Structure formats: structure tokens, C-alpha cells
Amino acid sequence: MSTDMAEERGETFFHLFRHAGRHAAAQVAETLGPQQRADVLRKRWYVPEGFGDWVAEHGGADEVELLLDQWGLTGRQAALVAAREDLGPEISAAVGSGQAAVTAGRIEREWRAAPAEFFRIHSNSRPLPEVARRVQARLGTDEQAWENAFELLAQGFTGDLPTLLDAAVRHTTTDVAADVRVEPKSSVEWLIALAPGDLGPRLLNRIASWPLHLLSRGSSGWRLVQPLIDTADPKVWRSLFGAEYSLKHRSGDMEADIERAFLLRDDPHINEWLLTGLTGADPTRGYRLAPTTRLALLEGRPFGPDAVDPLPRTPAVHALIAAPPSVPWEADLLRLCYDSREPGLVAQALRAPVDGGERLLTGYQQLVAGIRLWESDRAGELRTLLDEQVDDTWDQDVQDAFAAALAEGTAQPLRTAASARQKQGGDHLDEALRVWRLRLPCDPTSYEFRLYTQAELSAASRDITRDPWYRVDWDLVRSRLADPAMRHHQRRARELYGVLLARADCPPDVVTALTGFDVNGLALLRLYPDRAIGIKALAEGFIPPLLSSTESGTAVRGTRHQPGWAPAVTVEDVLRHARPVQRLLPHAPHEPLGRLVTELLRQEGAGTPATEARLWFALGRLTPYFSGSLPQLLHTAARLGEGSAPLDVVPAADFLVGPGPAEAAELVRGRLGETPGPWVHAVRLLTAGFEGTLPELLDAATAEPQDGPGRAAVLHGAPAALLGLAPGEVVDAVVGRLDVPTRVVLVRTTRSADTLRALVQHGNRLVWDALLDAPRVKNPSEPFGWGAADLYDDVLLPELLAQDDPWLNARLVRGEFAWASSLDAAFTTAVLAGRPFGPRKQPVPVLPGLRADFADWTPDCGVALPDWTSSADFYTSSEPVLAMQALMAVRQSNYQDPPTSTLGVRPTLLAASTIAGSGRFDLLEYVVARWHIRFPYGEQKHLRDLFARAVHSRSTTEIDSALAAAE
């Protein structure tokens, strides 16, 4: 039996081991050596009580001291330690009589320390629970005593806590008047957090603005967020959002909680500040609320469950609605205003194309906006808007409908024109998808999306479902999802059509097509309200192996009941049916997990401490790589604990990503042989979710393959691990016989150079795109940093280039070579020149669309060049637009220094010569006009003047002469 508990067992094991029976945990502790027990004790929050009992009674002095420092002792453990005579006097003194539960000696050290040493502004430190209890008990409900303690700390009190509290309760007169705001010389926020009733906010208001501003940042700010909001100090508020020095948005749990705390106040003055105070004239600083959030604030929509609707709004907010603000509104906010319940916002949206010069609303949305204004008795504004409209801003049918409505005095022409546009099928669906994505708080594929609660997503879902202006042709959606480009690339389907999960009327088959490898709150909106549907999705592999902890935690967090969200699926359902268990346990509440573990242990017959102890040792060997559900994990561990060999009880899919490749390589190669057929069958079985053991897999793979459609592909590393055992000459033939979904699974999981080469050579656009874009899945048994970068640089990229495919080359240029490095620029230049990278002898055609990205660009076309064209290393390019981009490429090391070009004089002249030599003086004039942003080794105004003369004379002579001289 292995005793290397801490090294082999990961967090999954310790999350479960904390629920071990007391006697079984003690047997595990007895079996381990001193070093292993010490390593286990250092796993804070994951050690069962029985383990600590054994250490208290039998462990060495170092182990007992570690138990004290890390965990403290229960009353029983304290009594066991007190009864021992082999421990040092310090431990005995820390334990005392052992008659009651005690904590570590840290309590006495903290109690006797100076507060200034323990609690500092910006630190995470706060009193231990026992120390906090003593402080509260000593000061009680005597507000003057709390005031005295606050003032003593503010003056820089240097004594220990008992001395501080004794001085405070004596009501010693201090030199600080009660209405004077102070600048504390030591940290006071820990004391404020302990103060009873409304005393905490009153003490907080005693702090001067500068230290209060500092206090509002970091973890201390979050602990005091409600009192800090109550200060009504805009500087403090901005500091809470971290909006002083950069442009931020909801990007972490703390920002999400702070933003939510402000919004849930539903206070008109706070809402005004959220609209006007978070961002200002400097676009590089502030905090950006989601467009949907800003629209709700403007419309007076409440965020709390009991607030009135609409909320009162301040005159400043009404002014924002009534007239265009001085700072331009963001385009996405205006795009949402076309059907606002606030007529002033509708008028803003219709006027936006006139004011901004950019067409923000579609023709259909302009018609809807017109209808909304007409329904609000503001038809007179339509005439003004019609008179103001400029060319190409409104389509002709929109202009005609507006004119007819005004002439006839009815909105019917607007409704008729809108109805005609609704019938445009695919275009109408695409427009609806764009609108509904904007109605979500953020992009559902972004990390930020996971920071929104199910209640917040459910509210957005209700708005999208109730949208009266856009209809969904579900048959059209089905046909699009059936397209191979979507069917084989679920991630892309989710990006394009995932917002449809926000609609309550999304059909079950569409829900199934859009839920799969990626877990997010939109999927839970459709799965968790019905327990049978939710459990079925969880049991069929709703969570792929080893997603990030944040993604898989969504499945657990989604079971929490909140106002506006009442799921039928419980946390016990998720823990019982979802897999892999590794990613779920960090998010599982302690009590439900403990109940389920106890129930499952009983079902597995672990009725005696010895039987259960053997199960825990076996479990420790499984958890690093097992990808099944919790019941499957404990069942397999029980069989291992009974003495069964891993090969005979561990599922093949887990065995192959765990110990299998080393232990069973000879067996696998011997059974599957050197012909591709059995290997193909085995890979297909694993990809379809085969649940048997490895011997059972080999039996099935060498049997006669069955025809017919297989199950949906399961994202798992086992197929790639199995194929990695095949002889090199077999791999290519196997990959060539696999279907696209199976190849995509290999794409996301393989670590084999042979498999990667075969996937490229037998690939099509779908497989190539997945190789470049699909996120890789890390096998659980792999060490950190398994060499993916080396495989990419040494195998994948050269093999892709060697295909000499115009589409693939364009895909590489727009994606992989868009990082503005010198090597990327060299690859792009070679692609544009038609250079072959593989065996092809003739030049490789350039995809027309790739050259169209830039070749005909002009400074006055109003379209931005794509990012991949921005590289200073294009100064040698023969393409004039790319050479211009090299001249315009700048870097900025910090927010104070001006932008700096990376080019010296000669590269600058070389790029200018290419531009002028091609006759594109308009591009050179564009560079000259923007020379103020360029500082290449000094401003080099003589080069600017040289280029200006060349533009004026339409001649390259001076530039070529200067270039020759520079050489």
C-alpha cells in the first residue's frame, strides 16, 4: 500500500478525505509516516477530525505543533494532548487544561501583539475569531469605548490589544474632537468591521478623505463596501471601482461584487453617479459598465427585487436623456436604445447617425424607433429627423415609410415597412442575434460572462424572450446548425448562435445542439429549470474533462437559489451525476458533499474503519486522473481497495491518461497489431464514450465493427493517448479513416507529433481551423508545461505551411501571424509573394480576400485596416499599404511617454521609397499628416519635410537619393 499520501494525492482527494469517518481517518494517519502526516496537515481546510485526533494522541511534537498552528484543537484533541507527558512545555502551555476547545498559540501571540504590527491598511489581516470575540466582549455596547479605541489607534497607539482595550473602557479623554476627521497612523478598518450596529459607518466617516480613499482599495475595501458606499464620497467610490489610474470593467469577483453592491441600492443619486462619475473626458481612466446596465440606469429600471419600477431619476439623468451629452455615447449603448421605453433615448438612437456620421441602426431598427416615437405622441420629432438625415444614413424604403406616415398621419406605413423587413429570413435572424448579444451583459464566450449570477442572466433572458420586434425561424436555425461547419465545431456554433439559449422558447433539440463542451450560464437557463433535463445533460458529459475551475464551477453555482432564479437541479444532483469530479469539488458546499460521500461510502460497503481506510488509499491513486462522476470514483476506489488490479477495474478512458501508457503499452500493441482497422475502431469507441476497462476495450476493438451512426464525440484525452501507442506508420492510416468529429477530439487532446502531422495532412478547413483555434484540453496526469509550444513551433506550424493551401495561408496570416513580430512579418511577406513552403514548385496563389483586406485601402475610405497589417517589420514589404503601416506602427511603454516608432532612418526611407515608387502619394501624405505621433530617435522632422516635398512634387527622386546616402 502506497504511503506517499501528500505527493500523489491532489486537491480532489483532500476535498473528499475531509469527510472520512473518524476511525478510518485515524487508521490512515497511523499508516503514514511523520513526513507524510505533516504534508497532509499543511493542506489547510482538507483534514478530517479523526486524522487530527490520531496526531493529538500519537503524533510527534512537530506534528502536534503543526496541528495547533494550522488547525487549532478541538476539545477532545486538547484533552488528548494535555494527557501526554512527552511533549514540550510550550505545547502544554498553549493547550492549557484541555477542558475546552482551544485554537493555536497564534491567538495568544496575536492578543499580546501591538495592533499596528498585525493589521495594516491594504493587508488581508484581520483578527482571529477568538481575538475578535475578546475585543467585542471587552468593549461591549459602550459606544464611547469604541470611539476611544478608534481614536487611540488613529493616534498611533503602540501597545498591545489588552492595554488598548483597558485604556478605551476607562473613557480616558483624548485630544481628538468627536467631529474631527483624522488620518490614522495605524490600521483601523479591522476595528470598524467589528463595531456593533451603525457605529462602524460612523467611525468610518471620521477618517479623512485621503486615507479613506486608500482604505477603499483591496480586500479591506470589500469588507467595508457598504459603509464605504454610505460615505457618499465620489473619490472613495471611484477608488472602490479602481477607476483612478486605468480603464477597468467587471473582470473579477471583487469588481462584480462591488458593482452589484452599488446597483442593488437602487438609489437615484448613486445611479446618477454610476452614469456620470465612473467615466470622464479621459478615455484611459474609469470603469466601464455594460451597455445593458447603463441603459437600465437611464430607463430607471430597478436591480433589487423590491424596488419600485421605474425608479425616480435625478434631473441630471433626465438631462442625459433629453439632449446629446457632451461626451459621445458608446455605440453599443445607442444601438440598444432603438426600442427603449424612454422616448428620449429612442430619439437619441435615431439621431445618432446624423450626429456621429456612423450608421448605428439598421433600417428595420429605424422603423421600430419611428413606431416607438409615434406611440409616445412624439411624431413631430420624426419630421425633424427626416429633414436632418444625410445621404446613406437611411435606406430609401425607410425614408419613404417615414414620409408616408407623416403625410397620412398614421404609423401604419412604418409597420408595413417593418413587416416587410421581418420577412427577409436569414438577414432578419442575423440581425436578431446581434441585438440579443448586445442585450446580454457581455460576450457569452468571455471570462467576464462567468462573473454574472444566474439571476442576472435570467433577467437578461426575460428581456430577450419578450422582445416583440424579432422572431426566430427555428427551422432556419436547425438548418444552419446542421451545416458541417457548425456541426463539427460546437464552439463556433456557440459563438454565433449561443445567445438563442437566452430565449425561454428555445426548442429542446436546439438546446442540445448548443450545449456541450463549454459550460456557461446560458446553458443552465435551459437545463436547470427542469430536473430531468438537467440530470440527463450532466450524466451525458455536459462538463468536459479539465475545463478551467471557473467554467466547471458554473455548474455548481447555478444550483443556488436567488431572487429571479429557482433551479430544479440541486447541488447534490450535480455532484452525483456530473463529471469529471475534479473540477466540481472546489465549488461544492461542505455539508451536501459530506452527506453524499457518507451515503456513497455506505453503499460501497465501507462499514468498518479498515475497509474505509483501504478505500481512501485506493482513492488517492485514482483522483489525479479519474474523469468519472463521484459515485463512479468511489466505486472504483472500493474495488481497488479490495485488491483488484487497476487494469481490471479502472475505466479504459481513465487508465490511458493515467498509468496506462507506461503499464499497458505492450498489451495494447499486441492486441491491436500493426494494421489500422483495430486502432480505428478503438479510437472511435473511446471518442464515443466507451465506459469499460482496457481489456474490454481491446476485445471490442478486435471484434467485428458495427455499422451505423455512433454517439456524439466525447471530449477526452484517452483516444489521443491510445493512438500515441500505435506504430508511427499506422498513425497516418488511422487518422485518414476517422470522421471529422473524431479528428477534432484528437486535435484538442493529442500530444503526439505523428498524430499532429497526420491530422494536418488528412485535414480539411474544419480540422485546420480547429488545430489553430480550438482550446487544448490538458490531461490530468500531465505535469505543468508539457511542451505544447515546442509542438506548435516545431511540428504544427511548419506542417500547416507545407500544405501550400491559399485558404490556410490566409487563415495563418490573419490569425497566427498577426502578432507583429519580425518572424510573423517574414511569414506574411512570403505568403503574399506566393512562396511555397512544401513540395510545390509553382507559386502558391494568394487568396483574393486576403489581398482585399488592404490593397485598395485609401485614407479617406472610412474603414480601419485589419490588425494583422500593423507591423513595423513590414518596412521591407513591396506592398505600399503594408509599408505605410510600418511607418505608422508605434509603441508606448507607459501612459506618460509619447508613442515611439521602432524604425530608424534607413528603414523609414526604405518604406517611404516603396510607397512613393508605387505612386501611392496619398499614403505618404497620410503619414506626413500624422507625424506628430512619431518620435523615431528624435522627431526627425527633416524626414517629414522630405516626404512632404515628395508628395508635393509627386516624385521619388529626393527619397531615393536620401536612401542611397543612408546606406
Secondary structure, 3 states (H helix, E strand, C coil): CCCCHHHHCCHHHHHHHCCCCHHHHHHHHHHCCHHHHHHHHCCCCCCCHHHHHHHHHHCCHHHHHHHHHHCCECHHHHHHHHCCCCCCHHHHHHHCCCCCCECCCHHHHHHCCCHHHHCCCCCCCCCCHHHHHHHHHHHCCCHHHHHHHHHHHHCCCCCCHHHHHHHHHCCCCCCCCCCCCECCCCCCHHHHHHCCCCHHHHHHCCECHHHHHHHCCHHHHHHCHHHHHHCCCHHHHHHHCCCCCCEECCCCHHHHHHHHHHHCCCCHHHHHHHHHCCECCCCCCEECCCHHHHHHHHHCCCCCCCCCCCCCCCHHHHHHHHCCCCCCCCHHHHHHHHHCCCHHHHHHHHHHHHHHCCCCCCHHHHHHHHHHHHHCCCHHHHHHHHHHCCCCCCCHHHHHHHHHHHHHCCCHHHHHHHHHHHCCCHHHHHHHHHHHHHHCCCCCCCHHHHHCCHHHHHHHHHHHHCCCCCCCCHHHHHHHHHCHHHHCCHHHHHHHHHHHHHCCCCCHHHHHHHCCCCCCHHHHHHHCCCHHHHHHHHHCCCCCCCCCHHHHHHHHHCCCCECCECCCCCHHHHHHHCCCHHHCHHHCCHHHHHHHHHHHHHHCCCCCHHHHHHHHHHHHHHCCCCCCCHHHHHHHHHHHHCCCCHHHHCEHHHHHHCCHHHHCHHHHHHHHCCCHHHHHHHHHHHHCCCCCEHHHHHHHHHCCCCCCCCCCCCCCCHHHHHHCCCCHHHHHHHHHCCCHHHHHHHHHHCCCHHHHHHHHHCCCHHHHHHHHHCCCCCCCCCCCCCCHHHHHHHHHHHHHHCCCCHHHHHHHHHHHCCCCCHHHHHHHHHHHCCCCCCCCCCCCCCCHHHHHCCCCCCCCCCCCCCHHHCCHHHHHCCCHHHHHHHHHCEECCCCCCCCEECCCHHHHHHHHHHHHHCCCHHHHHHHHHCHHHCCCCCCCHHHHHHHHHHHHHCCCHHHHHHHHHHC
